[in-house]
Amino acid sequence: MTIVALLYIAVGVGGFVNHFHGLREGRLVRFDGAGIELVELMALTAGVFLLRGQNWARWLALAWIVFHVILSAFGGVAMLAIHAAFCAAIAGILFRPDASRYFRGSPIKAA
């Protein structure tokens, strides 16, 4: 769970900084730029609260990657396939039985 959470934090921070720089230089339309920044903040929020064991954060994380799968459908088959594979992997990790125990606050037994 920690790796997924840290990945979301890294993507959120990296995307926010990268897109903010483009917004400042006028390369992004203001409304689109603000929307992109909001989506990046959602990734950051999901990551932080995944680390804290908040159940709603895994739903936010899943919604975030599903949104990217939908967007990637407009970018070609290869991009769609990559995002779909990430989505399936993340969903599998976030909703496996030991993850569900983690989000309920139940102790996780070592395998």
N, C-alpha and C positions, 0 to 999 in steps of 0.2 A: 504494500500500500504506500509505503514511504517513497518508493521510486516513482510511482505514478504521480503522487502529490508533488514531488520535487520537479518532475517533468512539466506538470501544469504551471508551477510557479516560474520555472525557467522560460517556458514559452510565453507566458503572460508578460513577464518583465521584458524579455527580449523583443517581443512583438510590440509592446507599448513604446519602448524606447525607439525602435526602428521606425515605426509609423509616426510617432510624434515628431521625429526629425523631418520626415517627409511632409508632414502637415505644416511645420514651421517654415519650410522652404517653399510652400505653396504648390507642391506636387500633387497633393490630394485635395479634392473638393472638400470644403469645410464640413458639410453635413456628412459625407462619406467618411471623412477622417475622424469625426467625432464618433460615428458608429463603430468604426474599426477599433478605436481606443476603448470603447465600452466593451466590445467583445474580448479584447485582450485583458481588461480588468476582470472580466468574468472568469477567465482562465486562472488568473492570479488568485482570485477569491476562492475558486473551487479548490485549488492546490492548498492554500493555507488552511481551509476548513476541512479538507480531507485529512490533513495531519492531525487535526483536533478531533477527528472521529465523528464529525457531524454528518448524519445520514443524508440530509438535503444536499450536501456538497457532492455526493457521488451522482445524484440526479443532475445537478448542474454540470458536472464534468461530462456526463453522458450526453446531455443536451448540447454542450459546446462542440463535442466531436461530431455528433450527428449533423449539426448545422454546417460544419466544415465538409462533411460528406456531400450534403446537398449542394453546397457552393462548388465543390470540385466536379460535380456532374456537368458543369458548364465549361470546365477546363480541359476536357479530354478524358479518354478511357484510362490512361495510365494514372493520372492524378486521382481519378475516382477510385481505381483499384487500390492505390496506396492508402488513401484516406479510409476506405471501407475496411481494409485489413487492420489499420490502427484502431478503428472503431470497434471491430470485433474483439481485438485483443484487450482493449481497455474495458469494454463491457464484461468480458470474461473475468478479468481481474477484479473489477469493482463489485461484481455480483456473485462471486463464488461463495460457498458456505462460510469459510473462515473470514472473509471480508464482511459478510452479514453479521457475524458475531462481533467483529471489531466495531462496527457501526452501532450495534446495540449495547456496547460496553461490556460484553461477556468476555471472560478470559479465553484466550486462544491457547489450545493445547499444542505442544510441539509434536510434530509428526515423526 
